[in-house]
Amino acid sequence: MNQPLFSIITVTLNCAADAEQTARSVLAQDFADVEYLVKDGGSTDGTPERLRALGVQVIVSPDTGIYDAMNQGIAYAQGRYICFLNAGDRFAGPTILSTVATALSRHNDPDFLYGDVRSFVDHPHLGTGRAGEGRLIRYPDRLNRFWLYRKMICHQVWFVRRAIYAAQPFATDYRILADYAYLLDMILRRRVRYVHLTKEVAVFDGGGVSSKSSPRRDAERARALATVYSPQELRLYEAIFGGMRWLNRTLIYPVMPLLPERLRARLSGL
């Protein structure tokens, strides 16, 4: 059997309707060189049965949480590149994988490709966009240290070489932000070769625990930052970021709803 270019992985637990929406998005792709795997943690609401009825390969096994489930999915995957699409999330259209495949070839098969995302996370100042249409976020082409201190790229738009994940899985002692810690490590410590695809790749449902502020989330963020930034750097960035927060609240956020979407998307990703 030839190795597929992509493995798309969804992890599930008692989310049948959302999981089916995600599966239909993957199955609708016009690109054939892909395997789709669902790693289910033991759902009792019929999730595996509904997905298998669509022809989806479902692996049911116990896990200790989302990142353990993602690591288990990696162990089963055969594709050269892996993308994790959570239950409830979906690709932005049926040509996404063919577009990503073209971009990978054009850029000589980087270790990591990321696209742009439409997010339905309820932003405290911007909500979920005009008329609840979601907020398109246009990420930068270059990921510098200060940007990574402030921002995260939704893992739904990551395409990472399977060999990268196989060499270093997600750290399961993080319960909320292992993906953020992984991104920091990939870019700042391992210095993988990456490229940005300037295209809306996925629609992020935004219902996960990583979208909501909590003491545990804040503690995990601080821990992840401390692995790649010095204390002096962190103090400097926090001082600068404090000023940026004030500027955003008083000037940027009030005018953003008035701007065209392309400008709103760019500002959201700065």
C-alpha positions in Angstrom: 0.0 0.0 0.0 1.4 3.4 -1.0 1.8 5.9 1.8 -0.9 8.6 1.6 0.1 12.2 1.6 -2.3 13.1 4.4 -3.7 11.6 7.5 -6.6 13.6 8.9 -7.3 12.6 12.5 -10.3 13.5 14.7 -10.5 12.5 18.4 -14.0 12.0 19.8 -15.9 11.2 22.9 -19.7 11.4 23.0 -20.0 14.0 20.3 -21.8 12.2 17.5 -23.5 15.1 15.7 -20.3 17.2 15.7 -18.1 14.3 14.7 -20.4 13.5 11.8 -20.2 17.1 10.6 -16.4 17.0 10.7 -16.3 13.6 8.9 -18.6 14.8 6.1 -16.2 17.8 5.6 -13.2 15.4 5.2 -15.1 13.0 3.0 -16.2 15.8 0.7 -12.6 16.7 -0.2 -11.7 16.4 -3.9 -8.3 15.0 -3.0 -7.9 11.2 -3.0 -4.4 10.7 -1.5 -5.7 10.9 2.1 -6.6 8.6 5.0 -9.2 9.6 7.6 -8.9 8.2 11.1 -11.1 8.8 14.1 -9.7 7.9 17.6 -12.7 7.5 19.9 -12.2 7.2 23.7 -15.2 4.9 24.3 -18.3 6.9 23.4 -21.7 5.7 24.5 -23.8 8.0 22.4 -23.3 6.1 19.1 -20.4 8.2 17.8 -18.4 5.2 16.4 -21.5 3.6 14.8 -22.6 6.8 13.0 -19.1 7.4 11.7 -18.6 3.8 10.5 -21.9 4.1 8.7 -20.2 6.8 6.6 -17.2 4.5 5.9 -14.9 6.1 8.4 -12.2 4.1 10.1 -12.8 4.4 13.9 -10.4 3.2 16.5 -11.9 2.8 19.9 -9.5 2.7 22.9 -9.3 4.3 26.3 -7.2 7.4 26.7 -6.3 9.8 29.5 -7.4 13.0 27.6 -7.3 14.8 24.3 -3.5 14.8 23.9 -3.1 11.1 24.7 -5.9 10.5 22.2 -4.0 12.6 19.6 -0.8 10.7 20.3 -2.6 7.4 19.8 -4.0 8.7 16.5 -0.5 9.5 15.4 0.6 6.0 16.2 -2.0 4.6 13.8 -1.5 7.2 11.0 0.3 6.3 7.8 0.3 9.7 6.0 3.3 11.8 5.4 1.6 14.9 6.9 -0.9 14.9 9.8 -3.7 17.3 10.4 -6.0 17.2 13.5 -9.5 18.3 12.9 -11.6 18.3 16.1 -15.2 17.2 16.2 -17.3 20.2 15.2 -14.6 21.8 13.1 -14.5 21.5 9.3 -12.4 22.3 6.3 -13.3 25.6 4.7 -14.2 23.9 1.4 -13.9 20.7 -0.7 -10.6 21.8 -2.4 -8.6 22.5 0.8 -6.5 19.3 0.7 -5.7 19.6 -3.0 -4.6 23.3 -2.4 -2.4 22.3 0.6 -0.9 19.5 -1.5 0.0 21.9 -4.2 1.5 24.3 -1.7 3.6 21.6 -0.1 5.1 20.6 -3.5 5.7 24.2 -4.4 7.6 24.8 -1.2 9.7 21.6 -1.4 7.9 19.7 1.3 8.4 21.8 4.5 8.2 20.2 7.9 5.2 22.3 8.8 2.6 24.2 6.8 -0.1 26.3 8.4 -3.1 28.1 6.8 -5.6 30.7 8.1 -8.6 30.0 10.2 -12.2 31.2 10.6 -12.8 31.1 14.4 -16.1 31.0 16.2 -14.4 31.6 19.6 -16.4 34.3 21.4 -13.8 37.1 21.7 -14.4 39.3 24.7 -14.3 42.5 22.6 -15.1 41.3 19.1 -17.6 38.5 19.6 -17.9 36.0 16.8 -17.7 38.5 13.9 -20.4 40.3 12.0 -23.8 38.6 12.4 -22.0 35.6 14.0 -20.2 34.7 10.8 -17.0 33.9 12.6 -13.7 35.9 12.6 -11.3 35.2 9.8 -7.7 35.3 11.2 -4.9 35.8 8.8 -1.6 34.5 10.3 1.8 36.1 9.5 4.2 34.5 7.2 7.0 34.7 9.7 6.6 33.6 13.3 8.9 35.7 15.5 9.4 35.3 19.2 7.2 38.1 20.3 4.3 37.0 18.1 4.6 33.4 19.5 4.6 34.9 23.0 1.2 36.5 22.3 -0.5 34.2 19.9 -1.3 30.7 19.0 -2.0 29.0 15.6 -5.1 26.8 15.8 -3.9 23.2 15.3 -6.8 22.6 12.9 -4.8 24.4 10.2 -1.5 22.6 11.0 0.0 20.1 8.5 3.0 18.6 10.2 5.2 15.8 9.0 4.3 12.5 10.7 8.1 12.0 11.4 8.1 15.2 13.5 5.2 13.9 15.7 6.7 10.4 15.9 10.0 11.8 17.2 8.3 13.9 19.8 4.6 13.3 20.7 2.4 15.8 22.6 3.3 16.2 26.3 0.3 14.6 28.0 1.0 16.3 31.4 -0.5 19.4 29.7 -4.3 19.1 29.8 -5.2 22.2 27.9 -2.2 23.8 26.0 0.0 20.9 24.8 -0.5 22.1 21.3 0.7 25.6 22.2 3.8 24.1 23.9 4.4 22.0 20.9 4.2 25.0 18.5 6.7 26.9 20.6 9.1 23.9 20.7 8.8 23.3 16.9 9.5 26.8 15.9 11.8 28.2 18.6 13.7 25.1 19.8 13.7 22.5 16.9 13.5 25.3 14.3 11.5 23.2 11.8 11.2 24.4 8.2 7.8 26.0 7.9 5.6 27.9 5.4 2.3 29.8 5.6 -0.5 29.2 3.2 -2.4 32.4 2.8 -5.8 30.8 2.6 -8.7 30.0 4.9 -8.1 26.3 5.6 -10.5 25.4 8.5 -13.4 26.6 10.4 -12.8 26.4 14.2 -15.8 25.6 16.3 -14.2 27.2 19.3 -16.0 25.1 22.0 -12.9 23.5 23.6 -11.4 24.2 27.0 -8.3 25.9 25.4 -10.6 28.7 24.2 -11.6 29.7 27.7 -9.5 31.5 30.3 -8.9 29.6 33.5 -6.3 29.3 36.3 -5.1 26.0 34.9 -4.9 27.4 31.3 -2.9 30.4 32.6 -0.5 28.1 34.5 0.0 25.9 31.5 0.7 28.9 29.3 3.3 30.2 31.8 4.9 26.8 32.0 5.1 26.5 28.2 6.6 30.0 27.8 9.2 29.3 30.5 10.6 26.4 28.4 11.7 28.6 25.6 11.9 32.2 26.9 14.3 33.6 29.5 12.8 35.4 32.6 14.2 38.7 31.2 12.5 38.2 27.9 9.2 37.3 29.6 9.3 40.5 31.7 10.1 42.6 28.6 7.3 41.0 26.5 4.8 41.3 29.2 5.5 45.1 29.6 5.2 45.6 25.8 2.1 43.4 25.6 0.4 45.4 28.4 0.7 48.5 26.3 -0.7 46.7 23.3 -3.7 45.5 25.2 -4.5 49.1 26.1 -4.1 50.2 22.5 -6.3 47.3 21.3 -9.1 48.0 23.8 -9.2 51.8 23.2 -8.4 52.1 19.5 -8.2 48.9 17.5 -11.2 46.9 18.7 -13.8 49.7 18.4 -13.0 50.3 14.7 -12.4 46.7 13.6 -16.1 45.9 13.0 -16.2 48.8 10.5 -13.4 47.5 8.4 -13.5 45.1 5.4 -13.0 41.4 6.3 -9.5 41.3 4.7 -8.3 44.1 7.0 -10.1 42.6 10.1 -8.4 39.3 9.3 -5.0 40.9 9.1 -5.4 42.8 12.3 -6.6 39.7 14.1 -3.4 37.9 13.2 -0.9 40.7 14.1 
